[in-house]
């Protein structure tokens, strides 16, 4: 019978969720004389803070007013986690900003899954906020979204199970000091939420190393004759792109270990415009870019173009269109608008205009230089050219296309 590893003995304890005070900017922090950044940069000075740092005030306010039952080691109740994701107002007037704009039931099912012993698989086309939702779920549940395995074609089994410090291994042989725990192993031992991004990109034999972890809640360490048993609070969120079918499809045995939640594209143009505007505003603040409201008309145009080409029909349903090879996702629309804001800020008057987004749209649509260019030119001439109030947009797009 293998010995059971004490939960506190595996790896260092992650940093607790940052307090509200921890996110304040220290004005005395200066770069090093060689131009390098200081080693202890405050969270608000990082380019992209973790969710638990960026929204520490909201998480703290929710925790203070959350009087509902919480599963073991959860920072918030399932109700409060859903409120954190969907947004709302607390009894004391604190506004919780929406992190995910979509059907409430999807969020409720995802949160409820994590409160059971079933792992959660977020499935969807590119740009449906799988990674974003995964991060915020982990931040709200565990206060730590950093226990992450990034899936690639080269992800080794050690990234999911454990590895070794080979200097210590050669000097002293297999021992606890020589073992390097994976993020999943640490989450098991500490009762936290682990994340696996792009699960279907991981080789099939490495994927299957999750089967015992998810079914038995145990990770054997045969080299030491021991095992790590998951403590209450442990769970795992995986994301997968359903455009990647046939890359490394999940085995039926592994798929049975997950509850699958399919994330849809935004249902309405208004919802997609809201998502793009909100995310661009968040990104823009960190980059000192102009405010989004002044460019909302261009955001609406970008979203309209993407939706029409993605759906293969104009918004009024009268004209059928050819669709390009790319996904034209909401995430790509966010990228196009953010780049346009940067152009407006650094090479314009700070107001987002058609000329600022035209090149980005061309790059997103024309992935195949031959076929996609034909699709784009037909769309310009048959739809954009004839649309009232879009002449400036048509001219800007024609200029970068020719």
WOZIQUI-V66842 format. One record per pair of residues at least 4 apart in sequence whose C-alpha atoms are under 6 Angstrom apart, sorted by sequence separation. I is the first residue (numbers start at 0). GAP is how many residues later the second one is. D is the distance in Angstrom with one decimal. If there is no record, write none. Layout:
# WOZIQUI-V66842
i = (I:I)
gap = (GAP:GAP)
d = (D:D)
This chain:
# WOZIQUI-V66842
i = (17:30:31:48:50:51:61:69:75:82:88:89:128:137:138:150:157:165:167:168:180:186:210:211:212:244:272:273:275:276:279:283:305:306:307:312:342:343:361:367:368:377:378:379:380:30:31:48:88:138:157:168:186:212:220:283:307:313:344:379:30:42:88:138:186:212:220:265:307:312:343:365:30:69:88:137:186:219:312:343:365:68:87:121:218:311:312:343:67:86:168:218:311:384:86:134:167:183:217:311:383:86:217:280:311:340:85:62:84:164:216:309:342:84:85:163:308:84:163:163:339:162:339:161:161:22:161:22:160:159:305:158:159:335:272:16:17:147:19:146:18:19:17:353:357:190:199:188:190:191:192:194:196:197:198:354:187:190:191:192:193:194:195:196:197:190:192:194:210:203:149:150:187:146:147:148:149:150:154:200:147:150:152:199:323:151:152:156:199:141:150:151:150:321:137:294:275:279:80:289:74:73:74:73:50:51:51:118:120:122:124:118:119:120:121:122:123:124:120:122:123:124:16:120:127:119:123:118:119:120:121:122:123:117:121:71:72:71:6:126:126:126:3:4:1:2:3:4:1)
gap = (4:4:4:4:4:4:4:4:4:4:4:4:4:4:4:4:4:4:4:4:4:4:4:4:4:4:4:4:4:4:4:4:4:4:4:4:4:4:4:4:4:4:4:4:4:5:5:5:5:5:5:5:5:5:5:5:5:5:5:5:6:6:6:6:6:6:6:6:6:6:6:6:7:7:7:7:7:7:7:7:7:8:8:8:8:8:8:8:9:9:9:9:9:9:10:10:10:10:10:10:10:11:11:11:11:11:12:13:13:13:13:13:13:14:14:14:14:15:15:16:16:17:17:18:19:20:20:21:21:22:22:23:24:24:27:35:35:35:36:36:37:37:38:39:39:40:40:41:41:41:41:41:41:41:41:41:42:42:42:42:42:42:42:42:42:43:43:43:43:44:46:46:46:47:47:47:47:47:47:47:48:48:48:48:48:49:49:49:49:50:50:50:51:53:55:57:58:58:59:60:66:67:67:68:85:87:91:116:116:116:116:117:117:117:117:117:117:117:118:118:118:118:126:137:137:138:138:139:139:139:139:139:139:140:140:160:160:161:182:202:203:204:222:222:223:223:223:223:224)
d = (5.8:5.8:5.1:6.0:5.9:5.4:5.7:6.0:5.8:5.3:5.9:5.2:5.9:5.6:4.4:5.9:4.6:5.9:5.8:4.5:5.6:5.6:5.9:5.3:4.6:5.9:6.0:6.0:5.9:6.0:5.7:5.8:5.8:5.9:5.8:5.9:5.4:4.4:5.8:5.2:5.7:5.9:5.4:4.8:5.3:5.7:6.0:5.5:5.6:4.9:5.0:5.5:4.6:5.1:5.2:4.7:5.4:5.5:4.3:5.9:4.7:5.9:4.5:4.9:5.8:5.7:5.1:5.5:5.0:5.6:4.6:4.8:5.5:4.3:5.8:4.9:5.7:4.1:4.3:5.8:5.5:5.8:5.1:6.0:5.5:5.8:5.1:5.6:5.9:4.8:5.5:5.1:4.5:5.8:4.7:5.4:5.3:5.5:5.7:5.6:6.0:3.9:4.5:5.7:5.4:5.8:4.6:5.9:5.6:5.0:5.3:5.9:6.0:4.8:5.7:5.6:5.1:5.7:4.7:5.1:4.5:4.9:4.8:5.7:4.7:5.6:4.9:5.7:5.7:5.7:5.6:5.6:5.9:5.0:5.9:5.8:5.5:6.0:5.6:4.7:6.0:5.0:6.0:5.0:5.1:5.1:5.8:5.5:5.4:5.6:5.5:5.7:5.7:5.3:5.4:5.0:4.2:4.2:4.7:5.0:4.7:4.8:4.6:5.1:4.8:4.1:5.5:5.7:5.7:5.9:6.0:5.4:5.4:5.1:4.7:4.7:5.0:5.0:6.0:5.9:5.9:5.6:5.5:5.0:5.2:5.1:5.2:5.1:5.8:5.5:5.7:5.2:5.2:6.0:5.7:4.8:5.3:5.8:5.8:6.0:5.5:5.1:5.9:5.7:6.0:5.1:6.0:5.9:5.9:5.9:5.4:5.1:4.8:4.8:4.7:5.0:5.4:5.5:5.6:5.9:5.4:6.0:4.9:5.9:5.8:5.3:5.5:4.7:5.1:4.7:5.1:4.7:5.2:5.9:6.0:5.9:5.2:5.3:4.3:4.9:5.3:4.5:5.9:5.9:5.5:4.8:5.4:5.2:4.9)
